[in-house]
Structure formats: structure tokens, C-alpha cells
Amino acid sequence: MTNALTGPLGLVFAPDVAESLIALRRDLHRHPELSWKEEATAQRLTKALNQFGVTDVTRVAKTGLIARVPGRTRGGPVIGVRGDIDALPITESTNLPFASEPPGVMPACGHDVPSSSAVGAPRPPPGPPPGRAARVSLPPAGGRGGASGRDALSVPAYSGVVDCCRRATLGSPLRVCMPP
């Protein structure tokens, strides 16, 4: 059931989870960081993952994260979810109550949405993901020297997961990676 606060997230998540994800998205939107400078963003995302019970979180690619979430089925497929975390050097002029605070920096690509969605991805009802595990990757997205899907998946934590840039896209830049 949807409500005024959670909207369609109320169809996928319990109300407290939906509200936490909305608060996280607004916090990420309010405090964006440029690519390769996402230290506070990585800390916020790690804290959010920990609050959802995800404790196996590894820093990769300088400011990125990979979180491992045990699944329900031992030996099942590994499902990967990616959400980019960087912002752009653009001034926001939306007057939203959670508008970007750093001058000249905003999540103009909307990366606050997929990064908060990636945090919530392992939490859909009725519980953990159906495969062996889920891995949540939250890398800086691009710009000069930016991480591509291939770069993000080249770390050992992603062995066995196919390049997410070649598989189904749920809506860029949130991507779901499935094994072959």
C-alpha cells in the first residue's frame, strides 16, 4: 500500500524501510560530492547499509563500496546491484527543502536515487535476496578516470558476476547484474 510519504516505495518496502530510504536519498541529495571525492557519501552509505544489517562492506576504487548480503539459497545465483554515487559541478536552483548545500555541486544525474535504491535493494519482502548472495556496488560513476561497470566488476569481490553494462538495466544508472 502506498502513502503520501513513501509513495510507490510503500509497495516494495515496509514503511520504516521506505522512510529510511527516502531520508537517505534526501541526505545524499543535500550533501553531494564530486567524483573521486565521495568520502562522506561512502560513510553515509556504509552507515545506512549497517543499519539494515549489512556488515560486510568493503571500500573499493578509492571512494566506492561493495557490500555482500547473504541470500536465502546456498549455491544459487549471485545478484549484483550497482548505484553510482557522484555529483556534478552544477549549481542547483530547485528550492527543494533538501536542495544541494555545497555551492556549485549537485546530483544532477540523479545518483542520489540509485545509490539509496541500491542500499534498499537487498531488503524487498519477503526477506533476503533469493540467490546465494547479493553484492551492492556503489562506485564513483565517471568523469575523467571514472569507474565503468567493467572497472567496478574487476575487483575480486565481483568474481562470478557478469558485467552489468551488458545485462538488463532497470533504469540507468541503477543496474542489476546477473551471472551468465
N, C-alpha and C positions, 0 to 999 in steps of 0.2 A: 504494500500500500504506500502511495506517495503522500507527502505532506508538504506544507508550504516551505519548510526549511530544507528538507532533503530532496524534494522533487523526485526524479526517476531513480536516484541512488537508493531511495527507500524500497524500490522493487528488488534490489540486488543485495543490499546490506541491511543488517539490523540497524535500527535508528541510531544507537550510540556510535556504531562504526561509521555510518554515513555522516553524522555530525562531526566526528573526528576528522574524516577525510576532507570535508568542506573547510573546517578550521585550518587544516594543514595546507590546503590549496591557497586559501586566502593569506596565510602567513608566508608561504613561498612567493606569492604574487607581491606581497608588500615588501619583501626583502630579497629581491633578485640579485644574482651575481653573474658577471660576465664569464664566458667560457674560460676554463682552467683557473678560475678564482673562486670556485664554489665551495669553499671551506665551511662556511656557516650553513650552507644548504645541505652539504653532506652530513653535518652534525644534526641538523633538524630531521633529515630523513632517517638517519640511524636511530635517533630517539623515537621517532614515530614507529619504525619497524619494531624496535624493542618493546614499545607499549602494546603492540599487537602480538607479542610473544615470539617475535623473530629475533633470535640472538646470534645466529651465525651470519654476521655481516662483515664483509672484507672490503677494505679500500683498494681500488684498482685505478690505473690510468690517472694517477695524481689526485684527482678530486672525485672520481667515480666510486660507486658502491656495487657490490654483488651480495645479495642476500640469498641464503639457501633455506628453503622451507620444506620440511619433511612432508611427503604426501601420504595418502592412505594405502597405496598399493606398492608393496615391495616388488621391485623388478619391473614396474610399469614405466611408461614413457616419462621423460623429463620435459617439463613445460617451462619455457623461458618467457619472461615478460620484460620489456625494455621501456623506460620512460626517460627522455632527455631532461637535463636539469639546468641548462644555461639560459642566460638572458641576452638581450641585445643592447647596444649603446643607442637607445632611443628614449626620448622623454615622453612619459605617459601624461595624457591630458584627459582622463576619463572622469575625474571627480568621484570615483568609486570610494566607498569607505575603507577599502583595503588596497587603494592605489599604491603603486610603487613609491617607496620613500627615497631610495638613493637617487640623487639628481642624474638625469641622463641615462638611466638604466631601467629597462622594463622587460618582462617576459612576453615580448611582442609575438613570439612564435607560439605562445600558449603553453610553454613547457611546464607551467605550474599544474596544469590539468593532468597530463600523462604521468608526471612524476608522483603526484598524490594518488592517482589511479593505480600506478604500479605498486605503491605501498599497500593499497587495499586489495589488489588482485588475488592474493592467496586467501582472502577472507570471505569468498562468496559462500552462501549457505549451500549445502548443509555442513560445511567444515573445510578441512584442508583440501588441497587440490587432489584430484583422483589419481594422478600418476605417482611415480616413485618420489618425485621432488619437484619443487618449483624454484627457479632461480630468478631473482629480481635484479636487473642491471640498471643502474642509474648513472650513466656516464655523461660527461660534457658532450654536447652534440656536434659542434662543428666549428666553423670559422677556420682560421689558419691553424693547422695542426690538430684539428678537431677529431674526435673519435667517430669512426664509422661503425656500423653494425659489425663488420668484419673485425675491426680493431677490438671492439668490446668483447667479441666472442673468441679472441685469440688467447685469452688468459686461461690457465689450466682449469679454473673453476667451471668453465663452459665446455669442457670436453664432452662430446656426445650430443651437443645441441647444434642443430643446423643453423646456418647464417640467417638471421631473422629478416634481412633485407630481401631475401628471395622467397619468403613464405607469406602466409596470409597477413594482411595488415588490417587491424581493427580501426584504423584512423590514425594517420601519421600525426605526431611522432611516436605514439604508443604502438608497439609492435609485439606480437606474440610469436615466440619461436617454438617450433615443434621439431622433434627428431625426425629423420627420414623414415 
